[in-house]
Amino acid sequence: MKPFHIAAAGLALTVAACAQPEPEPVYLQPIYEGKAGEPTCSAGYVLSTLESGALVCAPLPPA
């Protein structure tokens, strides 16, 4: 093997090892005001429903 091929393979392995998976979003619990209050979320979050049916505050996607 040529030194170029060895260096290219080493670089490819280094880059692949440093790759990180996409982070999972952090969900918050909605805020309920009063006895029969509607659920609301803090700034930067939007009310969403998970597959299980639970209401959560999901982060807004980046603009």
GUVEXRO-398801 format. One record per residue (C-alpha): residue number from 1; residue in one letter; chain; x, y, z. Coordinates in nm, 3 decimals. Example, Ala and Ser with C-alpha at 12.3 -4.5 7.8 and 13.67 -1.06 7.14 Angstrom:
BEGIN
[1 A A [1.230 -0.450 0.780]]
[2 S A [1.367 -0.106 0.714]]
***
This chain:
BEGIN
[1 M A [0.000 0.000 0.000]]
[2 K A [0.112 0.350 -0.069]]
[3 P A [0.158 0.597 0.217]]
[4 F A [-0.120 0.812 0.067]]
[5 H A [-0.371 0.528 0.096]]
[6 I A [-0.268 0.459 0.455]]
[7 A A [-0.303 0.828 0.547]]
[8 A A [-0.642 0.855 0.372]]
[9 A A [-0.771 0.546 0.553]]
[10 G A [-0.647 0.683 0.885]]
[11 L A [-0.818 1.016 0.823]]
[12 A A [-1.144 0.843 0.727]]
[13 L A [-1.138 0.632 1.044]]
[14 T A [-1.065 0.938 1.258]]
[15 V A [-1.356 1.135 1.109]]
[16 A A [-1.593 0.839 1.146]]
[17 A A [-1.494 0.792 1.510]]
[18 C A [-1.565 1.158 1.589]]
[19 A A [-1.913 1.158 1.433]]
[20 Q A [-2.184 1.195 1.697]]
[21 P A [-2.548 1.088 1.673]]
[22 E A [-2.815 1.358 1.662]]
[23 P A [-2.924 1.448 2.017]]
[24 E A [-3.272 1.357 2.139]]
[25 P A [-3.504 1.654 2.204]]
[26 V A [-3.568 1.747 2.567]]
[27 Y A [-3.939 1.750 2.650]]
[28 L A [-4.086 1.952 2.938]]
[29 Q A [-4.416 1.913 3.120]]
[30 P A [-4.681 2.169 3.024]]
[31 I A [-4.791 2.429 3.280]]
[32 Y A [-5.157 2.416 3.390]]
[33 E A [-5.296 2.733 3.547]]
[34 G A [-5.605 2.710 3.769]]
[35 K A [-5.828 2.409 3.828]]
[36 A A [-5.935 2.363 3.464]]
[37 G A [-5.656 2.560 3.300]]
[38 E A [-5.538 2.503 2.949]]
[39 P A [-5.186 2.362 2.913]]
[40 T A [-4.920 2.616 2.811]]
[41 C A [-4.547 2.600 2.746]]
[42 S A [-4.252 2.823 2.825]]
[43 A A [-4.094 3.045 2.558]]
[44 G A [-3.905 2.840 2.302]]
[45 Y A [-4.134 2.537 2.339]]
[46 V A [-4.458 2.434 2.168]]
[47 L A [-4.734 2.205 2.295]]
[48 S A [-4.709 1.863 2.133]]
[49 T A [-4.852 1.513 2.174]]
[50 L A [-4.629 1.205 2.191]]
[51 E A [-4.716 0.872 2.027]]
[52 S A [-4.829 0.752 2.371]]
[53 G A [-5.084 1.036 2.384]]
[54 A A [-4.903 1.236 2.654]]
[55 L A [-4.900 1.616 2.626]]
[56 V A [-4.548 1.762 2.638]]
[57 C A [-4.368 2.084 2.556]]
[58 A A [-4.132 2.015 2.265]]
[59 P A [-3.851 2.253 2.169]]
[60 L A [-3.913 2.470 1.864]]
[61 P A [-3.712 2.368 1.559]]
[62 P A [-3.415 2.590 1.476]]
[63 A A [-3.499 2.875 1.243]]
***
